[in-house]
């Protein structure tokens, strides 16, 4: 079957699930609580080079840029579903199935988006510099 529901695992091992699917789906409802969530699903998908189809809302709009224009593949790193067009979930999944090269391409594009910005070594170094500057203040 093409669709596989991957169930949540404990925090110590849930990232193993990324080996079980080709495309990450990240639906989120337009709600004030969800607006405050992080884009962690985007970052994880990117580091695992998995393309993502996500809701065009809140945290998923921080790093993601839509890759379709008038049905054509354009520069971007994800497929974003407008909350007013829920049928686009199926449409975008079909596009990925019909265009397997998009799976690899969007996965690489997303990886390029997150790899430097969210690299733990760089983030930790930046955070340490901030703390040091605060101590001097």
Buried (B, 14 or more C-beta within 10 A) or exposed (E): EEEEEBEEEEEEEEEEBBEEBBBBBBEBEEEEEBEEBEBEBBBBBBBBBBBBBBBBBBBBBEBBBBBBEEEEBEEBBBBBBEEEEEEBBEBBBEBBBEEEEBBEBBBBBBBEBBBEEBEEEEEEEEEEEEEEEEEEE
